[in-house]
Amino acid sequence: MDNIKRNTLPTLLLAKYFQDKLMPNSTNPQTYAKLVTLSARVGSIGDNRLGGWYSYRASKTALNMAIKTLHLEWQRMNRDIAVMALHPGTTDTELSRPFQRNLPDGQLMSAELGLNTCLPR
């Protein structure tokens, strides 16, 4: 439950709070108002080849479904707001340390590099 509270619910609560405050600022999709959150590849149902991490995986899968559902609902309401979850890459954190030895060379990122992959250029 802690992972759901940490990884899924905050985004839903923020979406609820900002739903009426996020206004489209353009008819150009590149400059729409945006709701962006961080997800993880382990939240992919189709890409789960290793198993494990039950609660973390489930929380990120729930987050991904919530983002997809928000996108569809806001689109149906004619809200031109981009809703997306970004995966920054496998990042060097306490959570990933036990599994880092299994990663191919060059796949592990620092937190700073992971952040930079998510920011617009």
Secondary structure as the mmCIF struct_conf table of DSSP 4:
data_model
#
loop_
_struct_conf.conf_type_id
_struct_conf.id
_struct_conf.beg_label_comp_id
_struct_conf.beg_label_asym_id
_struct_conf.beg_label_seq_id
_struct_conf.end_label_comp_id
_struct_conf.end_label_asym_id
_struct_conf.end_label_seq_id
HELX_RH_AL_P HELX_RH_AL_P1 ASP A 2 ASN A 7
TURN_TY1_P TURN_TY1_P1 THR A 8 THR A 8
HELX_RH_AL_P HELX_RH_AL_P2 LEU A 9 PHE A 18
TURN_TY1_P TURN_TY1_P2 GLN A 19 LYS A 21
BEND BEND1 THR A 27 ASN A 28
HELX_RH_3T_P HELX_RH_3T_P1 PRO A 29 THR A 31
BEND BEND2 TYR A 32 TYR A 32
STRN STRN1 ALA A 33 LEU A 38
HELX_RH_3T_P HELX_RH_3T_P2 ARG A 41 GLY A 43
BEND BEND3 ILE A 45 ILE A 45
TURN_TY1_P TURN_TY1_P3 GLY A 46 ASP A 47
BEND BEND4 LEU A 50 LEU A 50
HELX_RH_AL_P HELX_RH_AL_P3 TYR A 54 ARG A 76
TURN_TY1_P TURN_TY1_P4 MET A 77 ASN A 78
STRN STRN2 ILE A 81 LEU A 86
BEND BEND5 THR A 90 THR A 90
STRN STRN3 THR A 91 THR A 91
BEND BEND6 THR A 93 THR A 93
TURN_TY1_P TURN_TY1_P5 GLU A 94 SER A 96
HELX_RH_3T_P HELX_RH_3T_P3 ARG A 97 ASN A 102
BEND BEND7 LEU A 103 LEU A 103
HELX_LH_PP_P HELX_LH_PP_P1 PRO A 104 PRO A 104
TURN_TY1_P TURN_TY1_P6 ASP A 105 GLY A 106
STRN STRN4 MET A 109 MET A 109
HELX_RH_AL_P HELX_RH_AL_P4 ALA A 111 CYS A 118
BEND BEND8 LEU A 119 LEU A 119
#
